[in-house]
Amino acid sequence: MNILVIGDIVGDAGMKALAANISNLKEKYEIDFTIVNGENSADGMGITKKILYDMYSYGVDVVTMGNHTWGKKDIFSFIDDEKRLIRPANYAEGVVGKGATLLNCKDKKIGVINLIGRVNTGGSFDSPFAVADRKIEELKADGADIIVVDFHAEATAEKKALAYYLKDKATIVFGTHTHVQTADEKIYESGMGYITDVGMTGPEDSIIGMDCQAALKRFLTQMPERYSCATGKFFINAVVFNIDDKTNKVEKIIRISQ
């Protein structure tokens, strides 16, 4: 089983990069299942139904979200109907949408969980550790063979802590949110695969996907400035997790940046 995870899609450039690369990546690495973080796909903040269905048409199986889940109000009209679109599971009880999903793939059941960190992410959320435990128990009770966790978090320490906490419970834990791919891929002795951040898919000449001049003005003057997505040449960050079909343990991790 080969699972492809593609880092945060940022704006129109990110969607172009996804469309231009996903088929070749799936063919080259013999991908069976694809997960994409889409919380920045609509002008850098949120997602629309059209963008979601474009992702599906490209061959994406699950779309995860993050702190910009509600960036486009259109999402309230469709999130409850989409089994393959999930938002952080540790949002408050009663929030619309789902925090996890379970899908069939090659005689396996793959459970995907979305979580958000509590350090510098701009909100008050339930414990990702406690919610991860609960969601994993629910998915395994429903027959999940493989558990994948997207932890949308700012602090590397928080991501590392969750990975260590889940090393005997999950198959894959990967981080999103910082838009910078890390070089710390690791397979724990338990067979769980981990990387602190998958990275970003979007405009190359940018500051984590945003127009450089707008971002610089904020840093130079400390004055409010509306962010806008950069345009032009694009790139894609992704990670492939190779899982042994007999043991359901990760055997190999491949980082991609192109």
Secondary structure as UniProt FT lines:
FT   STRAND          2..6
FT   STRAND          8..9
FT   HELIX           11..28
FT   TURN            29..30
FT   STRAND          33..37
FT   TURN            39..44
FT   HELIX           49..58
FT   STRAND          62..64
FT   TURN            67..70
FT   HELIX           73..77
FT   HELIX           79..81
FT   TURN            83..84
FT   STRAND          85..86
FT   TURN            89..90
FT   TURN            93..94
FT   STRAND          100..105
FT   TURN            106..107
FT   STRAND          108..116
FT   HELIX           128..141
FT   TURN            142..143
FT   STRAND          146..152
FT   HELIX           156..166
FT   TURN            167..169
FT   STRAND          172..176
FT   STRAND          186..187
FT   TURN            189..190
FT   STRAND          193..195
FT   STRAND          200..203
FT   TURN            208..209
FT   HELIX           212..221
FT   STRAND          234..235
FT   STRAND          237..243
FT   TURN            245..247
FT   STRAND          250..257
//
